[in-house]
Amino acid sequence: MTDRAEAIAGAQKCLDDFMTAFNARDLGAWEATFNFPSIRLASSTLAIIDKPGWHPKDTFERGALAEWGHSDWERREVIHAGPGKVISTRASRATARAAARSVISTRSMWSRWKTAIGV
């Protein structure tokens, strides 16, 4: 496997693990997919997630996530593959009662530096 192919496979696995843990509402497994510090911009608020345990234990039971059913990747596009691999993504989120598939759509940039340096 080439370095580029390995970079893409590692980043895709991180995304798969992220979504699997998120949909399982497994906070520990979900946070294990983060590269710390992780920067999150949502609802006009910038948060720096500096370490595992940053998210409250009831993260999946409050706010918008209380009504959320599951999420799926709509798109995963490799825009750079190498030591600082980056994938542009779009995900959709549906409530448990939603008839429509795409209730909320989010866009993210993923960089998995930790994997690249073997930490």
N, C-alpha and C positions, 0 to 999 in steps of 0.2 A: 504494500500500500504506500502511495506517495505521501509526502509530508502534508500536501494540500488535502488529500483525501482523508488522512488521519485527523486533521484539524476540523474538517467538516463533520466527520463521524462523531468526534468528541463533543462538538457544539450541539449537534442534533440530539445526541444522547442526553446532554444536559437539559435541553428543552423537553424531551420526552419524560425524563425523570421529574422535572418541574411540574408538568401538567398532570402526570399520574398522581404525584403527591398532593397537588392542589385539589384535584377532584376527589381524592380520598380524604381530604381535610386532615392530612397527617402533617401537623405543624413541624415536627422535627425533620421529617424527610423533605418537606418543602424547603425549609431553611437550609438544609444540606446542599441544595442546588444553587444557593446564592454565592456570589463572590464578594466578600467583604473587603472594604465597605461597599455597599450597594446603594445607588442613588435612585429614589423613586419620586416622580413628579405626578401627582394626582390631585384632582379637585383644587387646583391652584396652590397646592402645598408641596414644598420640597422637603423630603425626608432623607436623612442619611442613616441607613440601617448598618450599624457598625459591627454587629456580632450576632451569633445565634442567641436566641432568647429575647431579641428586641421586640418581636411581635407578642402581644398579650396572648395568654393561653386560650382565651375565648375569641380569638380573631375570626374564626369561621362561624361564630354564633351571634354576631352583632353587626349593626350597620347593614350595608348593601349585601354582604355575604350571608346574612341570616336568611334571605329569601332566594339565594342563588342555588341553582340546581347543578350545573356543570359548565365547564368551558372546553373549547376545542380550538386548535390552531386552524385558522382560515388560510394562512399563507406563511411560509417560511422561506425567505429568499437569502441566499448567500451573497453578500456584497463584498466580502473580503475573506480570504481563508489563509491563515498563517499563524504566526506566534500570537497575534492579537486578534484572533478570529472574531468576526462580527457577523451576525445574522439579523436581518430586519424581519420582524414578525408582525402578524395581525392575529388577534384572538377574538373569539366571540364568547359571550357569557349569556346563559339563559337561566331564568328563574325556574324553580321546581314546577311551577304551574304554567310556564310560558308555552303558548301554542306556536309562536313565531320562533325561529331558530336564532336569529341574530338580534338579541335584545340590547346588548352593549358591545361595541367594537372598540378594541384598544390597539395601539401600535406601540411597539417597543424595539429598542436596539439591544442586542445581546452581545456581550463581550465576556469571554471566559478566560481571563488571564491566568487564573490559578491553574487550570488544566494545562495551559501552555508551558508553564514553568515547572510543572510536576509537583506542586505542593499538595 
